[in-house]
Amino acid sequence: MKYYLRFFVCAIVACIVVACAPTFYEKTYEFNKALAEGNFDAAALMMSQSEKKMSKGRLEFLYLVNSGMVASLQDNFEKSNQDFQKADIFIEDHKKNAFEEGGALLLNPNLTTYPGEDHEKLMVNYFKALNYLEMRQYNEALVECKRMNLRLNQLSDKYKSDKKYKRDAFINVMMGIVYEAFNDPNNAFIAYRNALDIYQNDYAKLFKMPVPDQLKFDLIRTARETGLYDEADKYATQFGMDFQKDDSYAHLTLLWNNGMSPVKAEWGVNFAIIQGSNGYVTFVNKELGLSFPFYCGNDMPAVTWIKAVFPKYVERKNFYKHARLVGADNIAYKFSHAENINAISFKVLEERMLLEFSKSLLRVAMKQSIAARVGQENEGLGAALSILGSASESADTRSWQSLPRDISYTRIPLKEGQTSVEIILTNDKGVEEKKTIPLPQFGKGENVVLPYYSLASYAAKAY
C-alpha cells in the first residue's frame, strides 16, 4: 500500500477516537449545571482547572468568553473585561489555518479552531459594555457601542439576502441605553429608531418577534428630549401611547438575562449513493429533498448508502417565564422581551446548513473514494476502511453555552437615596420568587444601568 494511503488509514483510525467522544455539551455538563444552579464559585474553579487545556489552541475563544462570563457573575468586572478583550482580539486576528482546514475537510471538523458564531461575536461587546456600566465607566461603554456598530456593519456586508440574520435589533437597543447613560438623548434616539426598523422588518419575519413596549416608550421620550416633537407625536400615534413627562430624581434600566442558550448536538442523515456516468456519484436523501453530486473518477464508492452527521441546536427550557420589577413607588413594571438568543442560534445554523451538508458529504465522498482505491489492491482492507471512514464522522458541536437564552429590559424611576429594588420572578409552575437587587449610589438625573442574571434552566433534552 502506498505511503499516503497508509497515513490516511492511520489518521482515520485516530479520528475514530474523536468521533466517539461525547458532544461538547456533554463534556462541559458540570460547568453548565453549576451556572444554572448559581454556583459561580464552582464554575470559576472548573474554568481555572481547564485553563491550560483550553486557553490556547482550538478552544481559545470559548475559554475566554466563558471565563469572562464567570468573572462578571462573580462581580469581578475588571477580570471579566480582560477576558472579553482577549476574545475581542481573537475575533479580529483569527485567520483560518490551511492545515486545520485540510484536516477538517479530510477527517473531522473538530480539528479546526472554533471561531465563534456571528451572534456570539456581537455578544462579546454586549457583556463588555455591561461590565463598564457596572463600573460607571461610561466612556468605555460608549466605545463598546461603537464597536458593536462596526460589527453590525460587517455582518450586514457579509449577507445580502433579506432572509438572513444580518442586523441585530437588541444591540441597537443596547447602544441607545448606553447613550442615555452617557446623557446623549440624540444618539440614543437614533439607535432606538434603528432598532425599531429592525424589529419591524427583520425580527418580525425571522423570529416572529414584536417591537418591545419599552422601546416604544424610549423612542417617544428621547424624541421629545431631543426636540423632535413631530417625531414623538408620530410614534405616540403609531403606538397608541400618550407621552407623560417624567420628572423622577433618576432612572434605572435593568437588563434581565434569563435562562441559558441552546447547545449543539449531532444529527445523522442517511444518503443513498447513486452511481452516475463519467466518474460522478450523487448522494440523495429523498425525504429531505437533498441531492449532492460529487466527482470520484475511477474510485467509485463500493457502498450503496452512507450516514453523514451534522450539527443541530437543542434548546434548554427556561425555569423562569416572567418577571416584574418593583421600585420605591410599589408599582410593578413589566419587562419587554428584546432578544431571543435561542431563536437566533437556530437561524444562524440554518443559514449555513447547505454548506454544512456539502462539506460533510465531500469529506465522506473522499473517504469512500480512498477506501475504494485501497479495495482495488485489498478488497477486505478496502471494506474495513469504508466502515472506518463512516465511523470517524463527527459534527462540530462547540458553542458559547454560558450565553443567556433571552434578554428583556425595563426602565423605572428612582427616588433620591433609594438603595434597592425588587424583582419578582415567576417560574414555569407559576410560583413567584422575590429577590432584592442593591443599587449603587446615584445622582439626580442619572440613568443607572444594571444587569440581572437568572440562568436557571432545564438540561437539554436527550438526543
N, C-alpha and C positions, 0 to 999 in steps of 0.2 A: 504494500500500500504506500502511496506517495506520502512524503513528509507532511504536506499541508493537510492531507486528509486525516492522518493520524493526530495531528494537532487539533483539528476540528472535532474529532471524536472525543478527545480528552476534554476539550472546552465544553462540549455539550454535557458530558458526564458531570463536570464540575458545576455546571449551571443547574443541574437537577437538584442539587442541594439548596440553591437559591429558590427554585421554583416550588419546592416542597415546604419552604419556610412559611410561617404564618404571615398574614397581612400586616401592614404597618400598624393598623389599629389594634390588632391582637398583640403585637409586640409592645405597644405602649398603653395597654389597657389599664394597668395600675396607675399610671400617671393621669390618664383621663378620669379615672374613678376618684382619685384624690382631689382633682379640680372640682368635679361635680359635687363632691361632699364638702367642699370648702376647706379641705385640709391642705392649705397652701404651703405650710412648712414641709410636709411630706413630699409635695410636688417639687419644691425647691431642692430638697435632698436628692431626689431622683435626677433632676437636671444636673446637679453637681457631680453625681456618680457617672453620668453619661457624657460629661464634658470632653474627656479625652477621646472618646469614640466618635462623637457626633460633631464637635465644634469645627473640625476641618474635614474637607472631603465632600462626599455626595450628599450628606445631610446637614451641611453647614447652615443653610437658610432656615431649616426647620428648628435646629438647635437655637439659633439666635432669636427667632420670633417667640418660641416657647419660653425661653429664658427671660426675654423681655416681658412677656405676659405675667409670668410668675412673680417677677420682681415688682411689677406695678401692683399686683394684687396684694403684695406684702407692704405696700406704700413706700417702696424703695424706688422712687421715681427717677433719680439720677442714674442708678444702676440700670433701670429699665430702658432709659433712653440711650444709654451707652450700647446696649444690646441692639436696640432698634436702629440706631445709627449705623452699626456694623451691618445689619441686614439691609439697610438702605444702600450702603456702599456695595454690598454684594450684588444687589439688583442692578446697579449701574454698571458694575465692572464685569458681570458674568458673561462669558463668551462660551459658546458650545465647543466642547473638546472633540476633535475629529476622532481620536482613538476611542473615547467613550461612546460617541455616536455610532461608530462602526461596530463596537461590541454590542450595543443595544439593538442595532439592525440585524446583526447576525445571530445573537444569542438571547439577550434578555434586556428589557427596557430599564430594569433597576440598576443597570451598570452605569447610568448617566447621573450627573449631579442634578439634584432637584432644583429647578429654577424658580418655583413659585407660580401659582395661577395668577391671572390678571387681577382678580378681585383681592387676592391675598396681598399683592404688592401695594394696592391702594390702602389696605387696612394698616400697613406699617406706618404710614403718615398719620392716619387717624389716631392710633394709640400714642404716637409721639406727641401729637397736639394735645391729647388728653393729659398726658404727663406734665407738659408745660403749663397747662391751665391749672392743674392741681398745685403747681409750684408758683403760680401767679406770674409766670414769665410770658407776658402777652406778646412781646416782640418775637420771641422764639416760636410761639404758637402760630403767629401770623406767617412766619417763614414756612412752617409746615403747610399752611393753607396754600401758599404759592406753589409749593412742591406738589401738593395734591392736584392743583390746576394743571401743572405741567404734565403730570402722569395721565390726567384725564385727556389732555390734548393728544398725547402719544397713543392712547387707547382708541380715540376717535380716528386718528390717522391709520391705525392698524386695520380697522374694519370699515368697509364701505356699505355693507348691507344694512338696511333699517331693521332687520330681524335679528341682529346680533347685539350682544351686550357690549356697548362701546361708550356709553355715558352713564355715570353714576349719580343718581339724584341725591342720595343721602350725603355724599361727600360735598356737594354744593350746599346742602343744609348746614353741614358742619362748618364750612367756610363762613356762612352767614353768622352762625353762632359765635365763632371766634372774632369776626369783625365787630360784632356787637360788644363782646367782652373788651375789645380794644376801643370802644366808643366811636365806631365808624359806621353809622347807620346807612350812609350812601352805598358803600361797597357791600354791606350786609344785604341791602335791598336787591342789588344786582345779583348776588349769589342766590338769594331766595327766589328771585324771578327765574333764574336759570334752572333751579331745582323744580319749580312748578312746571316749566316746559318739559322737563324730562319725565316727571311723574305722569303728565297728561299724554305725552306722545310715545314714550318708551316703556315705562313701567306698567302702564295700563294694558299694553299689548303683550309684553313679555311675561309679566308676573301677575296680571290681574290685580294690581295694587292701586288703590285710590290715593288721591292727594291727602297727606296728613292734615288734620284740622288745625294743629298747632302752626303749621306752615302758613295756612290761610291768615291766621291772626298776625303772624310775624310779618307777612307781606304788607298787610294794611297798616300796621303800626309803623314799620320802617319807612313806608312811602310817605306817611304824614310827617314823621320826624325829619325827613329829607326835604319836605316842602312840595312833594309831588302829590298835591291834593286830588287832582283829576285821576291819577293812577289809583290812589287809595279808594276813591269813590267807585271807580270801575271794578276793582276787586271786591269791595264790600257788596256791590250789586250782584256780581257774578257768584259770590259765595253765599249770598243771603245773610250777611253778617252786618251788625251795626258796630261802628267804631266807638269805643269807650275810652276816654283819656284815663291813663293810669298814673297817678302821682305818688305811687308807693316809694318808700325810702330806698329800696334796692330790689333786685330780682335774682332768682335762681333758675338756671336751666339745668335740669337733671337728665342725663343720658342713661337710660336703663338698658344694660347689656344682659340679655336673657338667654338662658339655655346654652347649648353647645352645637357647633356646626356639624354638618353631615360628615361621614367618613367614607373612604373609598374601599370597595371590595372587588372581588373578581367575578366576572360574568362570562360563562362559557357558551360558545355558539358552535354548532356543528355545521360544516360545509361539505357538500358533495363536490368531488373533483371530476370535472367533465373534460375528458381528453379532446383536444381540438386538432387542427391541422397546422402545419408549418411551425411545430415546436411550442404551440400555445396550449395552456390549460386554463380552465375557468373554475373559480371557487364560487359555488352557488348555494344560497340559502333561500328557498322559495317562500318560506313562512315570513321572513323579514323583508323579502323583495330585494335581496342583495346579490350582486354579481360582480366579481373582480377577475379580469383576465390577467394572466402572467405568462411571460415567455420563459420556457425551461430548456429550449433547444432539444438536444438528444437525451437529456437526463430527465425523462418524464417520471413523475412520482409513481411508485408501484401500488400505492394505496388508493382506494376509491373515495374515501372521505377522511376528514381530519376535524379535530376540535381546536378552535382558537379561543384564547381568553383575552378579555378586555376589561378596563376599569369601569366601575359604576359607583355612584354615590348611594349610600344608605343613610337615611335621616335618623336623628336622635330626637325623640319627642320631648317637648318641654315639660318640666314639672310644674312651673308657674305659668298660668294662662293670662292673667290680668293683673294690673297694679293701679293704685291711686296714690297721689302724693298729697299730704295734708300739711298745711302751713300754720302759722300763728293765728290765722283767721278761722281755723277749723273748717275751712272749705276743702273738699276733696277734688283734686284736679286729675282728670283722666290723662293717660299717656297716649300719644299718637304714634302709631307704628310707622317707622321711617325707612327701615332697611330689612330685607329678608335675605340674609346670607345663605340660608338653606336653599331658597329658590335660585339665587344667583349661581351657587355652586353647581346645581344640576344643569343650569342653562350653559354655563361656560364649558362643561364637559360635553354636553350635547352638541355644541357648535363645532367641536373638532372630532366627533365620533367617526366620520368618514375617513379622516386622516388616521385615526387610531386603527380602524379596520384595515386600511391599506398597509400601514406599517407592520401590523401583526401578521397579516396574511403574506406579505412579502417575506417576512422572516421565516414563516412556516414553509413557504414555497422553496426558499433557498435551502433549508434544512432537508426537505424531502428530495430536492434535486441532488444534493450531495449524497444522500442515502442511496438514491438510485444509481449514482455513479459507482459508489462502493459496491452495490449489489451486482454490478457487471463483472466484478472480479471475485466477489464472495457473496453469494446470494443470502446466506444466513446472516452474515455480518451486516449486509445492507438492510435486511428486515429489522434486525436489532437496532440499528442506527435510526431507522424510521420511527420506531417506538420511542427511543431515547429522545429524538427530536421533539416529539409531541410532549413527552414528559417534562422537558426542560422549559416549556412555555409558562410564562407568568406575567401578570399585569402589574403595572406600576400603581401601587395603592397608597403612595405617600401623599400627605396633605397637611395643612396647618390646622390641627384638630382642636386647639385651645381657643379658636375664634368663637364668639357667641353665635347663636342661631338667629337671633333677632335683635334689632336696636330700635328702641322707642324713646320719645322725649316729651317733656312738658316744661312750661315756664310758669313760675308762680311768684307772687310778690313776697318780699321780706320786710320785716319791721326792724327798726333800729334796735340793736343789741340782741337780736334773736340768735340763739345758739344751736338750734337743731330743727329738723323737720322729720316727719314720719312717713314712711312708705308702707302701704298695706298691700301685701301680695296675696293673690288668690290662686291656690293650686288647682290641679285638674280634678280634684274631688270636691271643689267648691269651698274648701276650708281656708279661712283668712289668717294671715300671719302679719303682725305689726313689727316693723323694725325702725329703730331710731338712727337717723343719719346726722352726725355732727356737722356743724357749719364752721368754716374759718371766719375770722374777723373780717368785716367788710365795711365799706364806707358808703355814704349817700350817693345814690345814682349808679352804684356798681352793678355790673352784670356778672354774677358768680356762676361758674360752670363746673359741674361735678359729674363724675360717672358713678353708676351703681351697678354692681355685678350680682346676678343670681344665676350661677352656672349649673344649678341642679338640673339634671336631665336623666332620661332613661337610656340605658345602653342600646347601642344599635341592634336591631333585630337580627336573628340568626340568618346567615346567608350561605 
